[in-house]
Structure formats: structure tokens, C-alpha cells
Amino acid sequence: MNSSHLRLFPISLFVLSAFVFGCDGEDPPAAPMIPDGCDAFVTPGDDDQTVVQTALLMVEEGQTLCLDSGTFMFLSELSLAVDGVTVRGAGREMTMLDFSMQDSGGNGLAITSDGVTIEALTVLNTPGDGIRATDVLGITFRSVGVVWDGPDVSMHGAYGLYPVGCTNVLIEDCLADGARDAGIYVGQSNNIIVRRSTAINNVAGIEIENSITAEVYECEARNNTAGLAIFDLPGLAQYGSLTLAHSNVFENNNTPNFGAPGTAVSMIPPGLGMFILASDMNEVRDNMIIGNGTAGVAIVSHDVLFGMEDDPDFDTFPSGNWVHSNTFMGNGTAPQGVGLSLIAEMYRPIDIFWGGCAAPAEDMAPQNCFNNNGDATYYNRGLCGGGDSTDLSAVDCMGMSLPAVELP
């Protein structure tokens, strides 16, 4: 047993023995066997808050902290600020971090260190965000769940997995269920992969916001308000582009919007397989887009939902987006919310919705292109003049093919 085991385990056992074994002089039980590949090992007990937070403070750079199967109960936010650490549970269905009794702190786990990996565990019922990583270089979420299962959705946290201001983000084989904003969110970040993950029962299932160079593939987004949202919002540190979304399933995203009033996501019309807002040069290909009541894919300018902005650096118009080679089935038959007012009965059903507001000609912005989508229906709402149109030939063009994202 190396020195890190000896440092961590006496603290864990001392804390547990003070509550469980009393002070009657009996010897505490032997420390549990540390699994292979772990530098420290914590099991659920009577004071999970102290034990786990202590372990997160004492773990050293490059080490792996393992959490046993079972349910850990927490009263406040956990934090990790040591570089290169892996926090590993026994499995996404086996190690549960339950924050349903949390009464302080904004998140379940807050990460501010580089090169961190969180894997094989589930975070339950945080009043705020599930796991947040802020301004870090290298963050991996692997086989992580963030779930809210309470009946009162107004009490659910805003975000499940929430890396913001990060570079080199990997989210794979994860689950987000019940977020009041976005289940899997990446914001103001660069070089991102989201793959083989599932988002259900959230407002936005997966959201790429003000981020550059992202790839979302082999994911499933079902029963959200919108399956995938690619957003650009004004007044943030950077503006986004270059998201490649391919080989995903966006199905039955018709959940009424339960986002907190006043938030950007609360304006998303229910019934969208995909939603691109004010973002440029994104490619959407080889996806199954099925049963979304308002539209399979909707592309609109920011001012359609939020009005004009006074940020001189913000481009409200989505340009150069390419939607091609997708399979559309059963979309746009029952618009909800804002979608109901935007899409007239005579134009339904709608697989591809384009708001019709483009950048001025002098800006030389590339147009949005839609082609090779089988018999998908198309509707240009003409919100900025020109009238409504279903003429797909006007937008049957080739966009820019984006490469796969590579992480170091």
C-alpha cells in the first residue's frame, strides 16, 4: 500500500468510527481492499460529505480516487481543484451521489482543475447544476449520469453536465435526465466531442452554446423540448461555429418547455428535433430525425425570439449551415408554443424550418443549404421579407464539410 492510501484511509475510518464505533476502545475494522487501478477508495457511510470532500482535497495530481458502489449522501457542494485526477465509481448504475438533501452550494460537484476525468457514477437530484467544470484545460465525463426524478420539475437543477469556458472536452456514454435547462451542455468552449450519450426529459437535451469546433455523434435525444440546440447568444466571451452533428437520433422531442421564466432556453418552442439559433457554419448530416411536433430542424436568427441586441460584435443571423443526408419522418405535425404561431396550418407538416432572416448582402455571408434529405418538407417563413416559401430549390446547395474533432 503506497503512502496515499495511508493518508486517505485513516481519515475516512476515523470519521466513520467516531459515529459508528464510538469510543469504547475496540479496534476499528481493517481498511477495505483498494481495487486495482485506484490510489484511494471511499465507501458510503454516516458522513459522506466530510469523507468524500476530504478525499478530494487530499488526492494528488495524477491519482485515481475510487468510490464504492452504493449511495453517498451530501448536504453541500463538493469541489475538486487538483490537476490530473480521475474520480471513478463502480458503474453508472452502481455508484450514486445523492444531493437531494443539499442545502448549500450551487452545484453537485464543482471542478476548477485541468485534466480531470469523472467516470462510472451518477449524480442525483442536485438543486443546482449536476457537475460543473469552469475554465479548465481537458475535462472528460465518461459513463456519467445526472438525473432528477422528483415530480416537481420546477425543483430540478438547470444543467446536468456543464463544462463552460473549457478546452478539450470529451463527453461519452453519458446520461442526462430531467434538467430544467440543458441536460448535456457545453458553453464558451473549444474542441469538443459529445458521443454515444443519451439525453431525455430535459428542456434542451444537448446544447452547444457559443462554442467553436464541436462534434456530436451517435447520441440519442428523446422526449426533450428540443433534442439538440446549437446556440449563439450575445454578450459572452466568444461566439460559436463549426459544430458537426451526425449519426444521431432526435426523436419525439415534444416535452412542454419547463425552463425557468426569463432564461434563454425558456423561449425554445417545444417539438424540435434540432434548433440552430444565430450560429454559423454548422453541419448536420446522417441523423434520424423523427416525430418532433414543431419541426425536425429549425434555423432562426436571434432577434426572432429575443428582439434586436445592441452588442455590435454579435451576428444575429445564422449563416453557412448545411443540413444534408438526414432521414426525416413524422415531424411538424403538431406545432407547440411559438412554433404554433410561426407555422401556418397550410404549411404543415414541416421537417425543415428556416426563419428566412439572412445577413445583409454586403456582409457576403454564406447562405444556409439544405439538400439530399430524401422527401423532407421545407418551409421558409420569410420573417424578414420575401414571403413564405416551400421552394427547396432556392436553398439546394453545398455547404462546408466539417472534419471530425480530434482531442490530444
N, C-alpha and C positions, 0 to 999 in steps of 0.2 A: 504494500500500500504506500503510495507516494505522499509527500507532505501535504498536498492539497486536500487529500482525503482526511488526513488527521486534523487539519484546520477546520474543515466544514462539519464533520460529523460530531465532534464533541459539542459544538454549539447546538446542533439540531437535537441531540439526545438530551442535553442539559435542559433545554426549553421544554421538551416533552416530558422529561422526568419530573420537573417541578410541578406539572399539572396532573400527571398520571400516577407517578410512583411515590410522590410525597417525600418526606424526609425521614423515613423510618430506618435508614441505614442499609437497606437492601441494595445489592448491586444492580445497576441498570442492565437491561438486556444488551447483548452484543450488537454492535452495529451491523446492519444488513449488508449482505454481499453487494459490492458495487458491480453493476453489469459491465461487460466488455464494452470498450469504447467510451466509457464515462469517466470523468475525473472527479465527479461528486454526484451524490444520489440523495434525493429527498423523497420521503414518503408522507402521505397525508396524516395529519394528527390534530391535536387540540388547538394549536396556534400556528396555522399555516401562514398567516400574514408575516409573523416575525421570522419564522424559519426560512421561508422562500425568499423574502426580501434580503435576509442576511446572506443567504447563498448567492444571490445576485450581486451583492456588494463584494463578496469575498472571492468569487470566481476570478481566475486570472486570464489574461489575454491568451487566446488560442485554445482554451479549455472547453470541455463539454459538461454542462450541468444537466443531469437527467432527473426527470420527475416520474415517480412510480405511477402505476395505474391506480384509479380511484378518483375521488372528488376532493379537490382542495378548495377551501372556503376563504374568501378575502373580504376585508372591510374597507380597504382603501387601495389606491392605485399602486401598482408595482413599477419599479424603474430599473433600467439596465443602462449603464454608462461605461462598460468595459468593452474594448475592441476585440473583434475576432472570436466572440463567444457563440457557442451553439447551445440552445435550450431545447432539449429533446424529451418529449413524452413517450409513453409506451405505445401510443397509437391514437389516431384521431377519435376513435370510439371508446378509448380506454382511459385516457387522462383528461379530466375535466377541471378547468379552472373556473369556479363559480363565483361571480361577483354580484349575485342577487341581493346581498346584504351590504353592498358597498355604500358608504356614506361620506366619502371624501375622495378628492382627486378626479381629474377629468377623463381618465381612460382606464382600461384594464391594465395594460402594460404599455409604458412609455419608453421608447428606445432612442437614445441620443448618441450611440457609438457606432463605429464603422465595422463592416464585415460581419454582421450578426446573422445567424440562422435560427429561425424558430420552426420547429417541426414536430409532427405527430402528437398533437394535442388539440383540444377545443376550449375556447373561451365562451362562457355562458353569461348572458343577461347583464352586461355592463350598462350602467345608466348613461355613460358617455360612449366614446369610441372603444372598439374592442382592443386592437393593438395599433399603436401609432408609432411610426418611425419618422423623425424630423431631422432634415438636413444631414443625412448620412451618406457615406460612400459605400455601397454594397449592402443590400438587405435581401434576405431570402426568407420567404414563407413557403414551407413545403408540408403538404398534408396537414394543414391547419384549418380548423373550423371556428367560425364566430357565429353564434346562434342566439337569437332571442325567441323564447317560446311563450312569453306572457300574453294573455288575451288582450291587454290594453296596449295597442300599438303606439299610443302617444308616450308610453314609458320606455319604448325601445331606444337604444342608442343610435346616434346618427350614422356612424361608419363602422364597418367590420374591420377589414384590413385597410390601413390608412398610412401609406408612405407619402410624405409630402416634402418637396424640396430635396429629393434624393437623386442619386446617380447610380446606375446599375441595379435595377430592381428585378427580382425574379419571384413570381407567384405561381406555384404549380401544385396541382392536385388538391386544391383548397375548396372550402365550402363556406358560403355566406348566406345566412337565412334570417330575414326579418329586420334589416337595417332601415331606419327611418329616412336615411339619405341614400347612401350608396353602400352596397354590400362589399364589393371589392373596388377600392378607389385608389388611383394614383394621380397625384396632383403636383404641378410645377416641377416635374421631374424629367430625367433624361435617360434614355437607353433602358427600355422596359420590356419584359416578357411576362405575359399572363397566359398560362396554358393549362389545359386539362382540368379546369376548375368549374365549379357549379355555383350559380347564384340564383336563389329562389326567394320569393316573397319579400323582396326589397322594393324600395321606390326605384332607384336605378340599380340594376343588377350589377353591372360592371361599368365603371366610369373612368375615362381617361380625360383629365382636365388640365388645360394649359401645359401640356407635356409634349416633348419632342422625341420622336423615334421610339415608337412602341409597336409591339406585335401581340395580338390577342388571337389565340388559335386553339382549336379543339376544346372549346369551352361550351357549357350549356347554361343558358339564361332562360328560366321559365317562371311564369306567374309573378313577374315583377310589374311595376308600372311601365318601365322601359327596360329592354334587355341589356343593351349596350348604349351608353351615352358618351359621345366624344364632344367635349365642350371647350369653348374658349370664352372666358369671362374677362371683363375689363378690370384695370387697376391692380393686377397681380404682377409678380416678379418677372414672369415671362409669358409669351404666347405660344400656343402649341401648333403642331403639324406633324405629318408623317406617321400616322398610325395605320398599320396593316392589320385588318381584321379578316381572318379567313378560316374556313373549315370549322365553323361554329354552328350551333343550333340555337336559334332565338325563337322560342315557341310560347304561345298563349300568354304573352305579357300584357295582361288586361286588368291587373290589380288596381283598384282606385288609389289615387295618389294620397298617401298619408304623411307626406313630408311636413315638417314644421312650417306654419304660415310665415311668409316673408323670405324663406330661403329660395335660392335659385331652383333647386330641384323640385320645389313645390309647384312650379309652373309647368312641369313636364306633362303633356297630355297623356292620360292612360291609353294603353293599347298600341304601344310602339315596340316593334322588334329592335330597331336601331334608331338613334336620334343623333344627328350631327348638327351642332349649333355653332356657327361662326368660325369653324375650324377649317383649315386649308390642307390640301394635298394629302388626303387620306385615301386609302384603297380598301374596298370592301368586296371580297370575292369568295366564291366557293362555299358560301354559307347556306344552311337550310333556315328559311325564314317563314314561319308557319303560324297561322291562327291568331295574329295580332290585330285587334279590332279596329284601330285607327289607321295604321299603315305599317307595312313591313319595314320600310326605311323612310325616314323623314329628314330633309335637309332644309334648314331655315336660317335666316340671319338673326342676329341677337336682338335687333330692335323690334322684330315681330312680337316677341314675348315681353320684352323689358323696356321698350322705348329707346330713344336715342341717348347715347352716352357722350360725356364731354371729355373723355380720355383721348387726346389727339393721336396716341400711338395704337389705339385699338381699332382693328378692322372688323366691323360688324358682319361683313359679307363672307359666307363660306365659298371658297373658290378652289378649283382644281381637284375636287373629289371625284373618284372613279368607282362606280358601283357596277360590277360586271360578274358574269358567270355564276350567279346565285340561283337557288331554287326557291321560288315563292309559291305558297299555297294558302288559300283561305284567309288572306289579310284584308283589312279595310272594310269589313262588312258591318261593323258596329262602332263608329267613332264615339269617343267619350270626351268630356271636358272641352278644352279649347279646340280639340280636333273636330268635335261635332259642329262647331261654328265655322271652321275653316273648310270643311269638305261637304259640299252640297250633295243632296241625295242623288242627283243625276250623274255624279262622277264616281259613285261607289260601284264596286269595291276598288280599293287603291292599294297596290303593292309598293309603289314608289311615289312619294310626295315631295315636290320641290316648291318652296315658297315663292320663288320667282324673283327674289331681290338679289341682284348681282352688283358687283363693284362697277363704278363708272368706267366707261370705255377707255378713258385716258390712263387709268391705272394699269391697263394691259394684264389684268388678272386672268388666268386660265379659266375656262368655263367648267362646270360640273358635267361629267359624262356618265351615261347610263347605257350599257349595251350587253348583248349576249345573256340576257336574263330570261330566256325562254319566252313564255307568253305573259310575262309580268305586265300589269297595268300601270299606267303612268299619269300623273296629274300635276301640272304646273298651275299653281293657284294664282299667279300673276299679281301678287300683292303690291308690287312696285310699278304697275302699269303693264300694258301689253295684253291684258285679258287672260282668262283661263284658257288652258290648252291641254290636250291629251296627245299632242303630236310628238311622239318619241323620236322621230327622225331628226328633229331640231337639236337633240342632245345625244344622238348616237355617234359618239366619238371615242377616241382612245385617250386615256389619261396616263399618268406616270406609274409604272410598275415599281413597287417598293421592294427592297431586299429584306430577307429575314434579319432580325436583330441578333447580334452576337454580343454575348457578355464575356468579360475577362474571366 
